[in-house]
Amino acid sequence: MVSATKQFLHKHKKYAPVVFFVGGFIWDSLTLGRIDGWYSNTVLLTYLICLTICLYIFNLADDGRWDDTFLEPYEEYAPLLIQFFLGGLSSAYVIFFFQSVTLTKTIVFFLILLVLLFSNELLKHRISNKYLQFSAYFFVNFTFFTFFLPIVFTTMNTFLFIISGLISLATTLFLVSHLYNISPSTRREITWWKIGSIILSIYLFINTCYYFNLIPPVPLSLQSGMVAYNVDKKDNRFQVSYEKVNFLTFWENYDKTFNSAPGDTVFVYTSIFAPSDLKKSVRHQWAWYNQKSDQWNTTDTISYEVVGGRRRGYRGYTFKKNIWPGRWRVNVTTGDGLVLGRIDFTIVRDSTFDRSVLTTQEF
């Protein structure tokens, strides 16, 4: 059985790294649970540790470090395992960010993920390229700690994000410098100042994305959001009335057109996931698009407190009575301005709209 597996891997060696990367992605998609669950965090921490070990084994293999040891028969599989763990850690980031109502603020990460996914074909030496190895390692290392530390400390803020980055930067540079010092083959393949510059550039890039709200504030995530005609809270249950469309879109199954009669109130309902014991202020920032000035004008900013722990997210809503036709949006942000998602809708005047077609759903 082992011999047959080795023959199969050698025969398809060209495609094996990509298959293992995608395999790690799919495996996490099927098995990961809540971002604050002990299982998910144990698995991801194990992935990171195993990825570090595999990088260590792989980068010393060309120096003959594992000759005549129990690792010698298995060292050739280290690149495949590196791909698997990279795929697993990257997919976790996508899965947890994918819960956001909008991709507007997460598209940067998805582009990076695609680069990670296809870089095996773009780079001549694929995963054996040490610049790729250490760059990808730092990226998944950084992203892991950005959602792991807030769960551990049950709080999230810019300071904790900075600490996450510094921990990742320190551990990555320590690993690279250690391998550089003890491995002649590594010194032949990379230049210290060059790999250091690449890692620092990635560090600055991620921090810049965070500063401009291009990365969602994990571990918070906007699970659902909709414009509604009425929201009632009874016995800790929310009854939301909205117009349901006849087909399912990728994100939602409610109509983004609000048919308004004079005196109507517009509601926006959101459900925000937060880890257990984490409390955070959240804002609904109502904005109207002014066609004349071609600008979005903020009309109201309403805050409420999110308490973590509920599997389907902490529910809340805001409403606006003084409303007028046009394009509207509600940005859902943290108290310090980090964007969780956005609900877009259009208000039209329609005094003949039949509200008997509305659907009332309990959340």
N, C-alpha and C positions, 0 to 999 in steps of 0.2 A: 504493500500500500504506500509506504513512504517512498520507495523507489519510483513508483508510477507517478506520484505527486511531483517528485523532483524532475522527472522527464517532461511532464506537462508544463511545469513552470519554465523549464529551459526552452521548450519549443515555442512558448508564447511570451518569452522574456521581454520582448519589445513593448507589449501592451500591459504587462503585469503591474507596473507602478500606477498607471492611471486607474486600472481596475481596483487596486487596493485603496487608492484615494477615494474613489466613488463608493467603494464598499464601506469604508468608514463613515461616509456621509449618510448612506442609506441605513446603516445599522443604528446610528444615533436617531435618525428620523423615526424609526420604529420602536426604539426602546426608551428614549429619554422621557422623563416625567416632568414634574414641576422644577423650575429653576432653583427653588429653595429646598427641594427634597434631598434627603440624605443620600438616596441612591444616585441621583444625577450628579451631585457634587463629588461623591466618592468615585464614580466612573470617570468623570472628567479629570479629577486630580490624578487618578491612576494613569489615564492617557498621557498626561503631561509628564509624569515621572517616567513612564515607559518610553515616551518619545525622547527624553533626555538620555536615558540609558542606551537606546538604540543609536542615537547620534554619537555617543561616546564609543560604542563598539565599532560602528562603521568607520569612524574617522581614525581609528587606531589599527584597523584591519590591514591596511597597506603597509604598515610598519612591521607586520609579522607578530604583533603583540599577542595574538590568540593562538599562535602555532603551538601544537602539542598540548592544548587545553581543551576542556569540554566544550568550549564555544566554537572551536575551529570548524566543525561540520555545519554550524548554523550561521556563521558570519555572513554568508552570501545572501541570507534572507533579511538582513538588517534594512536594506533600502525599501523592501516591500512593507516592512513593519513601520518604517518611518512614514511612508505614504498613508498607511492605514490610520495611524494615530493623528497625522496632520488632517486627514479627512474627517476623523471623528471630532476633533476639537473645532475645526472650522464649521462643521455642520451644526454644532451646538450653538454657536454664535448666530448662525442664520435662523435656526429654529426659534430661538428665544426672541430675536428681533422681528421675525416674520409675523409675530402676534400683533404687531402694530397695525392700526387701521390703514395707514398709508405708507407707501414705499418712498415717498418724497424725501424723507430725511435719512433713509437707510440705503439708498441706491449706491452711495460711495462704498459701503462695505461689500455689497454684492458685486461691484466691479472688481474689487480687490480679490474676492473669492474666485471670480472667473479667471483672473490672472494666475492665482494659485493653482487652479484646476488645470489650466492649459499650458502652464509654464514648462511642464515636462516636455512638450513638443516644441516649444519656442526656444528652449535653451539646449545647446548642443549636447551637453553631458547629462541632461535631465536631472534627476535627484542627486546624482553623484557630484553635481556642481555645488561646491561648499558655500558659495555666496548665496545660492538659492536656499540651501539647507538652513543656514543660520538666520537668514532674513525671515523665512517662513516660521521658524521656531520662535523668533522674537515676536512676530505678529500674533500667533496663537497664544503665546505666553501672556502678552499684554492684555489681549481680549478676555482671556480666562480670568485674570485677577480683577478686571473691571467689574465683573458681576459676582465674583466669589467673595471679595472683601466686604461689600455692602451687606451681603447675607450674613457673614460672620459677625459684623459689628452692628447689624440691624439699623443701619443709617446709610444715607447716601448724600454726598456733597462733592464739591470740586476738590477739596483737600484729599478726600479718599481716592478720587480718580488720579490725582497726582502721585499719591503713595503707590497706587497700583502700577503706574508707569515706571516709577523709580525702582520698585522691586523687580519688575520684569527686565528693566534695563540692566540692573546690577547682576541678576542671575545669568542673563544671556552673555554679557561681557565676561563674566567669570568663567563660564563654560568655554567660550571661544578662546580666551587668553590661556586657559589651562591646556586645552588641546593644542594650541599654537606652540606652547612652550615644550610640550612633551612629545609632539608628533612631527618628525621631519617631513613626512609626506604632506601634512597640512601646511607647513611653512612653504613647501614648494608650490602649492596650489593657490594660496591666497596671500594677499598683502595685508598686514595688520591695519594700516591706516585706511585702506580701502574698505575692508569689512566693517571697521569701526564707524566710518563715515556713512555707510549704507544703513547700519542699525540706528545711528543717531538721526538720520534723515527720516526713517520710518517713525521713530519716536516723535519727532517734531510734527510730522504729517498727521498722525493720529491726534495729537494734542490740538493741532489747528482745526481739525474736523470737529473735535469736541467743543472748542471755543465758538465755532460758528454753527453749532447745533446740527451738524451733519451726522452725528452719531446719537441714537436714542439713549436716554439715561437709564441703561440697564441697572438693576434688575426690574425696574418698573416697566410695564408694557400696557399699551392701550389695546384691550381685547376686543371691544366692540364700541360702536358709537353711531348714533342716528338722530336725525331730526324727527320730532314727534309732535302730534297734535295735542297730546295730553299725557301727563305722568302723575300717577297717584301712588303714594307709599302707604301700605296697610300691613301691619304686623310684620315689619321687616321684609316685605315683598313689594316689588315695584311693578305696577301695571302700566305698560307703555302702549299707547295707541298710535299707530302709524299706518301709512298706506303701503300695502305690500304689492310688489310688482309680480308679473306672471312668469318671470324667468329669474334664474339665479345668476348674479354677476359674480366676479371673482371674490369680492370682499363682502358685499351685503345684498340683501333681498328687499330693501325698502326703496321707495321712490324718493329721489333727491329733489323733486319739485314739491314745494309746500304751497297748497292752494289756500290762499288767505282771504278771509272776509273782514270787513272793518271791525276792529275791537278784538280780533283773535290774538291769542298768546302762542308764541312759538317756543317749543321745548327742545333741548338737546340733552339726550341721555348718553352716559358713558359708563363703561365698566373697565376698571383699571386693575390689573394684577399687581400685587405687591407682596413680597415675602412676609412670612409670619413675623410679628412683633415690629415691623417697620412702619413708621408713621411719616407721612410726607404731605405737605401742602400742595394742592393741585389747583390750577386756574383754568377757567373757560374764558378765552379771549374772543369776544364777538367782534367781527369786522365786516364791513360792507365795501363792495367794490364801486368806486366812483369812476364812471366811464369818462367824464369830462377831464379829470386830472390823471386818469389811468393809474390810480393808486388805491390801495386798500386802507380804509380808515377804521381804526379801532373805535367802537362805540361803547363797549362795556367790558370790564374785566371782573369776573366773579370767582372767588376762591372758596375752596372747602378742603377739609382734611381727609386724607386717605389712610385707612388702617388696614394693614396687610393680614394675610392668612386665609382669606376666602378663595377657594379653588377657582371659581368663575369670576373672580375679580371684585373689587370694591365698587359698588354702584353709587352713582350720584347723577344729579341733573341740575341744569340752570334753565332759566326761561327769560324771555323778553316780550314785553307787551307792546311797546312803542316800536312797531316794525313797519317797513315799507318795501315795495317790490324791488327786485334786483338780485344780484349775485351776493351771497353771504358765505361766510365760513367761520367756524369756531376752532381756533387753535387750542389744543389741550396741552398745557405746559406744567412743569413743576413750578414751585414758588420762586425759584431762582432763574426761571426763564428757559429751561431745557425743554425741547419740544418732544412730546410723546406721540402726537398724531394730529390729524386735522379732519374735520367733518365739513364737507362742502355741500351747499344746497342753494336752490334758487327759489325765491318767493314770487308768486304771481297772484294778482287779484282775481278771485273767482268766487263771487257771492252765491253761485249756483252749485258749488261743490257738494256732493252728497256724502256726508260723513258716515252713512250706514255701510259704506264699503271699507271702512277702516278695520284693521286687525288690532286686537288688544292682546298683548302677550305678557305673561308674568315672568319676571326675572328674579 
